[in-house]
Amino acid sequence: MGLNQQPKNSEGPPGHDLPWYRQFWPWFIIALPASAVIASFISLWLAISNPDHLIVTEDEYQQLRSELKAQAPFRGGEQVEAGGPDSKPIEDHD
């Protein structure tokens, strides 16, 4: 036995003589942020593969515009947006 070698029957905590990659806790600590990275890639894939369809057709736009005009309050004979008394009158973009 050399000077730097310890006897195999040394008294110490169990698993003390194992390398780090053979122990449980380093892998547990690595698994926590790794699972967050995997979950973020899954979320990214879901967001890309299922996009929101926010396209409004011209007919739907005109219908929504007329509904908003009908809901807007009147001020001095002018129709204003629902933002308040300082709002600008609604202009039609026809």
Protein Blocks (a to p, Z undefined) as FASTA:
>chain_A
ZZkbccfkbccdehklpcfklpmklmmmmmmmmmmmmmmmmmmmmmmmmccdfbdcfklm
mmmmmmmmmmpcceehiacdfkbjkbccdddfZZ
